[in-house]
C-alpha cells in the first residue's frame, strides 16, 4: 500500500471516529474535533494537490521531449544511440568484473 493510500485510509478512519464521537458535547471534545477536521481538510487538499502537480510536471516533461524529438529528429536519434551505448558499456564493465 503506497503512502497516498495509507493517508487516505487514515483520513477515513479518523472520520469514522469523529462520527462515533458525535454525541459528545464537552468543550474539550468539540475543540479536538475542530482541530482534527481542520487537519483532515488540510490532508485532503495536500493529497489532491500532490496528484495534480505530479501529473502536470510529467505532462510538461513529456511535451518537452516530444518537441525536442519533433524539431530535431536526427539529434534525438543520435542522443538515444549515445545513451544506449553508454548504458551498454557500463553494463559490460560491471558484468565483466564479476
Secondary structure, DSSP 8 states (H G I E B T S, - for coil): --HHHHHHHHHHHHHHHHHHTTT---HHHHHHHHHHHHHHHHHHHHHHHHHHHHHHHHHHHHHHHHHHHHH-HHHHHHHHHHHHHHHHHHHHHHHH--
